[in-house]
């Protein structure tokens, strides 16, 4: 849909037109049956009105065909709505593996964003046109919600959890970014802008923001500062904890025979509540870092783990070889792990 249609924002992502199509299908079905039922109701009211005080209407026998008809038709229509909506839902909320990652932290009442290459933004997001973008989001305080109307996408930002959102912009321009979950007195002011740029223009914007430390580099510096290397070495040489190398995205065996996928939520839980899930073969000796690291720092640690060999670093992210974030495995320095 185009912005010249009243109350309909511009359509600027690969699946925005699909959302519009489903919306107008639902609206069309609603309008059609509203008019049909209203017309039939008026017709029957006039056609079968009582014409005299003593008139006795003719009994009407039930019809199995009619009963079947008005049962099957609504069922088929409702199933098309469900199937169409489910297909669109899974497309919107299953991020592609090759998306550029951007970390988002919601805070009363602002959005803090950081690109995998280190650029930081407040209430603004610059992205290239025609590239898949994945937002990895969490909150410092209460529940927020990222809503970009032109992309027809939104997702809650929940404290203590990581949620994701992805899109691929199709048209350069400036688009609104809202918080769609009431989060306090200044909720209405928690707004921002998404700037969709041509690829060359976006590259120029990145080059104009040099000097930023990447999240992976900051994460490595932080893990060294916290002294995690004493237990978690690159090749397990610490002895008291498993290695970080190849951890992210891997199934990790736990005590008791269970296993868990090492994703963002697992890593965060392991930092803040290390006794919740104990890796098989290791003792529950890791201290908690609750209150010692912020949401931004946890994101940096996660980015560092992703950047290690065998991890799933974002396209465009750099382990910053030759910088303080140089791969520990390559430099011979120990690496951090969870337990």
Secondary structure, DSSP 8 states (H G I E B T S, - for coil): --TTSTT-----BTTHHHHHHHHHHHHHHHHHHHHHHHHHHHHHHHHT---STT---------HHHHHHHHHHHHHHHHHHHHHHHHHHHHHTS--TT-EEEEEEEETTEEEEEETTS-EEESEEEEETTSEEEEEEEESSS-EEEEEGGGTEEEEE-BTS-EEEEEEB-S-EEEEEEE-S--STTGGG-EEEEEEE-HHHHHHHHHTTTT---HHHHHHHHHHHTTGGGT--TTSTTSSS---TT-TTSEEEBTTS-EEE--HHHHHHHHH-TTSS-BTTS-S-----TTTS-HHHHHHHHHHHHHSTTS---TT----TTSTT--HHHHT-------
